[in-house]
Amino acid sequence: MAERASIWQELGDTPAQTPGVGQGTGGVTRRWVSIGALVIVMAGVLGASAQIDERRSTLTLIVHVDGFENAAGAAGIGVWDAARGFPDEIEHAVATTYATIQDGVAMARFDQLEPGTYAITVYHDRNGNRRFDKNWLGLPREAWGVSNNVRPRLRAPRFDEAKLELEADEQQVEIRVH
């Protein structure tokens, strides 16, 4: 029993501190029972939240772009969920890709997006520098387009003009570059 008492003392519980427990029960204390119950409850909560996350619907967005004059370079495509940086500062887009252009058309697929409000930008990166090139006046040197095919004169399109409400499952958006 002396050896068992030293283990209890290391754990900070002695059979004497927990009356009625430890004698004839293999030395199980209320603390360990409580900890075990807490672990079981937390495992159940975490398991339930994982199931909820698995059931959360996601969105697959397929972007179809036409109007490219040639197949040089690639189509730079960005998906935005807010106006910040739209449409130029691509680092603020939630997803980007560079798609191959073939026969004047490019296609891109974005998986695992959450349903919500998005806007899409496209530009023809003819020289492959992964930048939307502009002249010294700030006007585009490369063909471009945005969702809703918004084309304002003498200014860049705004997020609220190009935004789309996208539901779960698969959604397709068509954009024309000029």
PyMOL commands that set and color helices and strands:
alter all, ss='L'
color gray80, all
select helices_A, chain A and resi 2-11+30-55+90-92+147-149+159-162
alter helices_A, ss='H'
color red, helices_A
select strands_A, chain A and resi 59-66+74-80+95-99+105-113+116-125+144-146+164-166+169-176
alter strands_A, ss='S'
color yellow, strands_A
deselect
rebuild
show_as cartoon
